[in-house]
Amino acid sequence: MTFAALAYSLCLATALACAVLLTRAYRSSGYRLLFWSAACFWGLTLTNGIAVVDLFVLREHDLYGLRLATGLLSMAVLIYGMAWEADKR
């Protein structure tokens, strides 16, 4: 395994760990901002998974646009959630 593959795999594992921990925290507290953060990190986990597949599994296919779209959608979910929760106060 190359250093790049290891680095991307660690990014995937970190995003997954954050998503799981944020989901567990939301379920125990019910705090809505944790929900939006967890949704964002699930999307970032998907983005990192697509990056690993794109760069190391399917080298002949280019999934760069899909990676950018999932990352953008993940960040948009978090921004929307922050605006939604700020509007409720």
C-alpha positions as CSV (number, residue, x, y, z in Angstrom):
1,M,0.0,0.0,0.0
2,T,1.4,3.4,-1.0
3,F,1.5,6.4,1.3
4,A,-1.2,8.1,-0.7
5,A,-3.5,5.1,-0.4
6,L,-2.9,5.0,3.4
7,A,-3.5,8.8,3.8
8,Y,-6.8,8.6,1.8
9,S,-7.9,5.6,3.8
10,L,-7.2,7.3,7.1
11,C,-9.2,10.3,5.9
12,L,-12.1,7.9,5.1
13,A,-11.8,6.3,8.6
14,T,-11.6,9.7,10.3
15,A,-14.7,11.0,8.5
16,L,-16.6,7.7,9.3
17,A,-15.6,8.0,13.0
18,C,-16.8,11.6,13.2
19,A,-20.1,10.7,11.5
20,V,-20.7,7.8,13.9
21,L,-19.9,9.8,17.0
22,L,-22.0,12.8,15.9
23,T,-24.9,10.5,15.1
24,R,-24.6,8.9,18.6
25,A,-24.5,12.3,20.2
26,Y,-27.6,13.4,18.3
27,R,-29.5,10.3,19.3
28,S,-28.7,10.8,23.0
29,S,-29.2,14.6,23.2
30,G,-31.6,15.4,20.4
31,Y,-29.7,18.6,19.7
32,R,-30.5,19.5,16.0
33,L,-27.2,21.0,15.1
34,L,-25.6,17.6,15.8
35,F,-28.0,16.1,13.3
36,W,-26.9,18.5,10.6
37,S,-23.2,18.0,11.4
38,A,-23.7,14.2,11.3
39,A,-25.4,14.4,8.0
40,C,-22.5,16.5,6.7
41,F,-20.0,14.0,7.9
42,W,-21.9,11.1,6.4
43,G,-21.6,12.9,3.1
44,L,-17.9,13.6,3.6
45,T,-17.4,9.9,4.4
46,L,-19.1,9.1,1.0
47,T,-16.9,11.7,-0.6
48,N,-13.7,10.1,0.8
49,G,-14.9,6.7,-0.1
50,I,-15.5,7.8,-3.7
51,A,-12.0,9.3,-3.7
52,V,-10.4,6.0,-2.6
53,V,-12.4,4.1,-5.2
54,D,-11.5,6.7,-7.9
55,L,-7.8,6.9,-7.2
56,F,-7.0,3.3,-6.3
57,V,-9.6,0.9,-7.5
58,L,-11.1,2.3,-10.8
59,R,-8.1,4.1,-12.2
60,E,-9.5,4.1,-15.7
61,H,-12.6,6.0,-14.7
62,D,-12.7,9.6,-13.6
63,L,-15.0,10.2,-10.6
64,Y,-13.7,13.7,-9.9
65,G,-16.9,15.5,-10.7
66,L,-18.9,13.1,-8.5
67,R,-16.4,13.6,-5.6
68,L,-16.8,17.4,-5.9
69,A,-20.6,17.2,-6.1
70,T,-20.9,15.0,-3.0
71,G,-18.5,17.3,-1.1
72,L,-20.4,20.4,-2.1
73,L,-23.7,18.8,-1.2
74,S,-22.3,17.7,2.2
75,M,-21.2,21.3,3.0
76,A,-24.5,22.7,1.7
77,V,-26.3,20.4,4.2
78,L,-24.3,21.8,7.0
79,I,-24.7,25.4,6.0
80,Y,-28.4,24.9,5.5
81,G,-28.6,23.3,9.0
82,M,-26.7,26.1,10.6
83,A,-28.9,28.7,8.9
84,W,-32.1,26.8,9.8
85,E,-31.1,26.5,13.5
86,A,-30.0,30.2,13.7
87,D,-33.4,31.2,12.2
88,K,-35.3,29.3,15.0
89,R,-33.7,31.3,17.8
